[in-house]
Amino acid sequence: MTSLIDVIFLLLLFFMLSSTFSKFAEVELAGPAGQGGGEAGDTLFVQVSAQALRLNTASLRIEELPARLRESAEDGAAHVLLSLSDNVTAQRLTEVLVVLRRLPALKLSILAPR
């Protein structure tokens, strides 16, 4: 009976240590390709903070972001400047990047905080 308990304990320990409890997401990031000149109407400014999200100074929820970007971009393609406040977590940034990846015509640049 004690050997059975030892085996069960070892199996329990193995599965506890080998499983993950976090959900991982993969977001592809690339550096800027170059300093291209675009038209002023093609650039959209998105500000991200821990609790708020703004598109060109208009507050919105993260669910509204794709539709508002489609409306703001005239031909569907635009350059998005993503500005992060000091209190933005990596999880919040990942959530915004996942939403932005649904719009493949957008060019994305992340402004690094100083």
Residue, then its C-alpha position, 0 to 999 in steps of 0.5 A: m500500500t505504501s508503494l502505491i502511495d509513493v507512485i501516486f505522489l510521484l505522478l502528482l508531483f510530475f504533473m504539477l511541475s510539468s504543467t503551466f497555468s499561464k496563458f502565453a501569447e506570441v506577438e511578432l515585433a519588428g524594428p523600423a524598416g526606415q524613415g519613410g515620409g508619409e502624408a499627414g492624414d495617414t498617421l494615427f496616434v494611439q495612447v495606451s495607459a493602464q486604464a485608458l486607451r485613446l485614438n487621436t485624443a478620443s477615449l475608447r474601449i479596446e473592443e472599439l479600437p479596430a472599428r475606429l481604426r478602420e474608420s480613421a484610415e481612408d484607404g484601409a492602410a495607415h501608420v499607427l504610432l503607439s505611445l505608452s505611458d509609464n504605468v502600462t504593463a506588458q499584459r496591457l501592451t500585448e492585449v493592444l498589439v493582438v487587437l492591432r494585428r487583426l488589421p494587417a494593412l496598418k504599419l505600427s511603430i511603438l514610441a519608447p518612453r524616455 
